[in-house]
Amino acid sequence: MPEQPTASPDLVFARQLADLAESIALPRFRSADLRIDTKPDRTHVTDADLAVEHALRERIASERPSDGFFGEESGTREAAASDGPVRRWILDPIDGTANFLRGVSNWATLIALEVDGTVTTGVVSMPALGARWFAELGGGAWREDRGAAPVRIRVSGVRELADASLSFQSIGQWRTAERTDALLALSSRVWRDRAYGDSWSYMLLAEGLLDIVAEFDVKAYDLAAHVPIVREAGGRFTDVDGNETAWSGSALATNGLLHAATIAAIAEA
């Protein structure tokens, strides 16, 4: 079994943030008194979303006071001016809020560190499933199940679309983006298509259990933590047009071998 390299202080801190988030969110999961509100964009937010983000933001401000912050619920705090690298934590306190409020276990806390515009560290914590994934640049990608030692993960070796398994998040996303024809064209060329949804799709990809994940209508806080995990697992992560960004509103993650063919299949429709 590959030995995990010594974690940097940033990765250690990111995993501590995940511990803190879990201690707040998991007791609220399936709680009878969960408070649910509707945001201006008509998406839901729960008291758990707000409590987790507040706690993480306070911990970062206390222990990394010079670092910036970008969270789904509370917005941006700029990094302190300095001659050093510009550092920013990008957080989604509960990715998959709709699942969380319905009692579905597929939800996660997403924690990423961006340094000078590059996401260097990512942690995806899914406490209802008892699993966590993490990576930092040059250190490989890892899965850690509760009570067990971390295990290194790798993407699949599938080389042909006809043999590939695709997760597309939701038909509604593609319809809103006016790309339904592209989804149908892509799904007709792969072996299997499913909508596993949210963070879990990307983690299944990083583990080699899926080969392609593609979605629209996503923000950087939905994606940033996934980027180093997918890439350190040997995959590629871009937008659907192949640009190396998590900020354009779309995402395409593959095992790398299928990336060009997937972009071409989407573009051809």
ZASERO-976183 format. One record per residue (C-alpha): x, y, z; residue in three letters. Coordinates in steps of 0.2 Angstrom, whole numbers, plus 5000, padded with zeros to 4 digits. Example, Ala and Ser with C-alpha at 12.3 -4.5 7.8 and 13.67 -1.06 7.14 Angstrom:
5062; 4978; 5039; ALA;
5068; 4995; 5036; SER;
//
This chain:
5000; 5000; 5000; MET;
5007; 5017; 4995; PRO;
5013; 5027; 5010; GLU;
5005; 5044; 5013; GLN;
5018; 5058; 5012; PRO;
5019; 5070; 5026; THR;
5005; 5082; 5025; ALA;
5009; 5101; 5024; SER;
5002; 5112; 5038; PRO;
4989; 5118; 5026; ASP;
4982; 5101; 5023; LEU;
4983; 5097; 5041; VAL;
4973; 5113; 5044; PHE;
4960; 5109; 5030; ALA;
4957; 5092; 5038; ARG;
4954; 5100; 5055; GLN;
4942; 5112; 5047; LEU;
4933; 5096; 5040; ALA;
4932; 5089; 5058; ASP;
4924; 5105; 5064; LEU;
4912; 5105; 5050; ALA;
4907; 5087; 5053; GLU;
4904; 5091; 5072; SER;
4891; 5104; 5068; ILE;
4883; 5097; 5052; ALA;
4881; 5078; 5056; LEU;
4870; 5081; 5072; PRO;
4859; 5092; 5062; ARG;
4857; 5079; 5048; PHE;
4839; 5072; 5049; ARG;
4835; 5082; 5064; SER;
4817; 5086; 5067; ALA;
4820; 5105; 5070; ASP;
4831; 5109; 5055; LEU;
4827; 5126; 5050; ARG;
4826; 5129; 5031; ILE;
4825; 5145; 5022; ASP;
4825; 5151; 5003; THR;
4838; 5162; 4997; LYS;
4835; 5175; 4983; PRO;
4840; 5163; 4970; ASP;
4827; 5151; 4976; ARG;
4839; 5139; 4982; THR;
4838; 5132; 5000; HIS;
4849; 5136; 5015; VAL;
4848; 5127; 5032; THR;
4853; 5132; 5049; ASP;
4867; 5119; 5047; ALA;
4874; 5128; 5031; ASP;
4875; 5144; 5040; LEU;
4882; 5137; 5056; ALA;
4896; 5127; 5047; VAL;
4902; 5142; 5037; GLU;
4902; 5154; 5051; HIS;
4912; 5142; 5062; ALA;
4925; 5138; 5048; LEU;
4926; 5157; 5044; ARG;
4929; 5161; 5062; GLU;
4943; 5147; 5063; ARG;
4951; 5153; 5048; ILE;
4951; 5171; 5054; ALA;
4958; 5166; 5070; SER;
4972; 5154; 5064; GLU;
4975; 5161; 5046; ARG;
4971; 5179; 5049; PRO;
4981; 5185; 5033; SER;
4971; 5173; 5022; ASP;
4956; 5177; 5011; GLY;
4940; 5168; 5011; PHE;
4926; 5164; 4999; PHE;
4911; 5155; 5005; GLY;
4894; 5151; 4997; GLU;
4884; 5159; 5011; GLU;
4894; 5174; 5017; SER;
4904; 5179; 5002; GLY;
4921; 5186; 5001; THR;
4934; 5192; 5013; ARG;
4950; 5198; 5004; GLU;
4967; 5192; 5009; ALA;
4978; 5204; 5019; ALA;
4990; 5214; 5008; ALA;
5008; 5207; 5008; SER;
5023; 5204; 4997; ASP;
5020; 5185; 4998; GLY;
5007; 5174; 4989; PRO;
4989; 5178; 4989; VAL;
4980; 5164; 4999; ARG;
4961; 5161; 4999; ARG;
4950; 5148; 5007; TRP;
4936; 5143; 4996; ILE;
4922; 5134; 5005; LEU;
4905; 5126; 5003; ASP;
4898; 5122; 5020; PRO;
4885; 5109; 5014; ILE;
4886; 5104; 4995; ASP;
4870; 5095; 4991; GLY;
4859; 5105; 5003; THR;
4843; 5098; 4994; ALA;
4850; 5081; 4999; ASN;
4854; 5086; 5017; PHE;
4837; 5093; 5020; LEU;
4828; 5078; 5013; ARG;
4838; 5066; 5023; GLY;
4848; 5059; 5008; VAL;
4866; 5055; 5014; SER;
4875; 5062; 4998; ASN;
4881; 5079; 5004; TRP;
4898; 5086; 5008; ALA;
4908; 5100; 5016; THR;
4920; 5106; 5003; LEU;
4936; 5115; 5008; ILE;
4949; 5121; 4996; ALA;
4965; 5133; 4997; LEU;
4969; 5143; 4982; GLU;
4987; 5151; 4982; VAL;
4990; 5164; 4968; ASP;
4975; 5158; 4958; GLY;
4979; 5139; 4959; THR;
4970; 5127; 4970; VAL;
4983; 5118; 4980; THR;
4973; 5109; 4993; THR;
4956; 5100; 4993; GLY;
4946; 5091; 5006; VAL;
4929; 5083; 5002; VAL;
4921; 5077; 5018; SER;
4905; 5066; 5017; MET;
4902; 5062; 5036; PRO;
4885; 5054; 5033; ALA;
4894; 5041; 5022; LEU;
4909; 5040; 5034; GLY;
4921; 5045; 5020; ALA;
4933; 5059; 5017; ARG;
4944; 5063; 5002; TRP;
4959; 5074; 5001; PHE;
4974; 5080; 4991; ALA;
4987; 5093; 4989; GLU;
4998; 5096; 4974; LEU;
5012; 5083; 4973; GLY;
5005; 5072; 4987; GLY;
4993; 5061; 4978; GLY;
4974; 5059; 4981; ALA;
4967; 5049; 4996; TRP;
4951; 5042; 5003; ARG;
4949; 5040; 5022; GLU;
4935; 5030; 5029; ASP;
4930; 5033; 5047; ARG;
4942; 5023; 5058; GLY;
4953; 5017; 5044; ALA;
4970; 5023; 5037; ALA;
4969; 5033; 5021; PRO;
4971; 5024; 5005; VAL;
4978; 5031; 4989; ARG;
4966; 5032; 4974; ILE;
4968; 5033; 4955; ARG;
4957; 5036; 4940; VAL;
4952; 5022; 4928; SER;
4961; 5017; 4913; GLY;
4946; 5017; 4902; VAL;
4951; 5023; 4884; ARG;
4935; 5023; 4874; GLU;
4919; 5032; 4876; LEU;
4910; 5016; 4872; ALA;
4917; 5008; 4888; ASP;
4915; 5024; 4899; ALA;
4903; 5027; 4913; SER;
4896; 5045; 4914; LEU;
4888; 5055; 4928; SER;
4880; 5071; 4922; PHE;
4872; 5078; 4938; GLN;
4855; 5083; 4931; SER;
4845; 5085; 4915; ILE;
4839; 5101; 4921; GLY;
4856; 5109; 4922; GLN;
4859; 5104; 4904; TRP;
4842; 5110; 4899; ARG;
4845; 5127; 4907; THR;
4861; 5129; 4898; ALA;
4852; 5124; 4882; GLU;
4864; 5109; 4880; ARG;
4851; 5095; 4881; THR;
4856; 5089; 4864; ASP;
4874; 5088; 4869; ALA;
4870; 5077; 4884; LEU;
4859; 5065; 4874; LEU;
4873; 5064; 4861; ALA;
4886; 5061; 4874; LEU;
4875; 5048; 4883; SER;
4872; 5039; 4867; SER;
4891; 5036; 4865; ARG;
4895; 5029; 4882; VAL;
4893; 5013; 4890; TRP;
4882; 5019; 4905; ARG;
4875; 5035; 4911; ASP;
4869; 5040; 4928; ARG;
4866; 5056; 4939; ALA;
4875; 5052; 4955; TYR;
4875; 5070; 4959; GLY;
4885; 5083; 4968; ASP;
4902; 5079; 4975; SER;
4901; 5061; 4975; TRP;
4902; 5060; 4956; SER;
4919; 5068; 4957; TYR;
4925; 5057; 4971; MET;
4919; 5041; 4962; LEU;
4929; 5047; 4946; LEU;
4944; 5050; 4957; ALA;
4943; 5032; 4963; GLU;
4941; 5025; 4946; GLY;
4923; 5020; 4948; LEU;
4917; 5033; 4935; LEU;
4926; 5040; 4920; ASP;
4917; 5056; 4915; ILE;
4908; 5069; 4926; VAL;
4900; 5085; 4917; ALA;
4889; 5098; 4923; GLU;
4883; 5116; 4921; PHE;
4877; 5130; 4933; ASP;
4891; 5128; 4946; VAL;
4901; 5140; 4956; LYS;
4919; 5140; 4961; ALA;
4914; 5134; 4978; TYR;
4905; 5119; 4971; ASP;
4921; 5114; 4962; LEU;
4937; 5120; 4969; ALA;
4940; 5106; 4982; ALA;
4937; 5093; 4969; HIS;
4951; 5100; 4957; VAL;
4967; 5094; 4966; PRO;
4959; 5078; 4971; ILE;
4954; 5073; 4953; VAL;
4971; 5079; 4946; ARG;
4981; 5071; 4959; GLU;
4972; 5055; 4956; ALA;
4978; 5056; 4938; GLY;
4963; 5064; 4930; GLY;
4959; 5080; 4921; ARG;
4947; 5094; 4927; PHE;
4942; 5109; 4916; THR;
4926; 5117; 4910; ASP;
4916; 5109; 4896; VAL;
4926; 5118; 4883; ASP;
4942; 5112; 4890; GLY;
4948; 5128; 4899; ASN;
4958; 5125; 4914; GLU;
4946; 5134; 4926; THR;
4933; 5131; 4940; ALA;
4926; 5149; 4937; TRP;
4917; 5148; 4921; SER;
4900; 5140; 4927; GLY;
4903; 5122; 4920; SER;
4914; 5108; 4924; ALA;
4921; 5092; 4915; LEU;
4931; 5080; 4925; ALA;
4938; 5064; 4916; THR;
4951; 5050; 4919; ASN;
4961; 5061; 4907; GLY;
4961; 5048; 4893; LEU;
4944; 5052; 4888; LEU;
4945; 5071; 4890; HIS;
4947; 5076; 4872; ALA;
4934; 5064; 4865; ALA;
4922; 5070; 4878; THR;
4924; 5088; 4874; ILE;
4923; 5084; 4855; ALA;
4907; 5074; 4858; ALA;
4899; 5089; 4868; ILE;
4904; 5102; 4855; ALA;
4898; 5091; 4840; GLU;
4880; 5091; 4846; ALA;
//
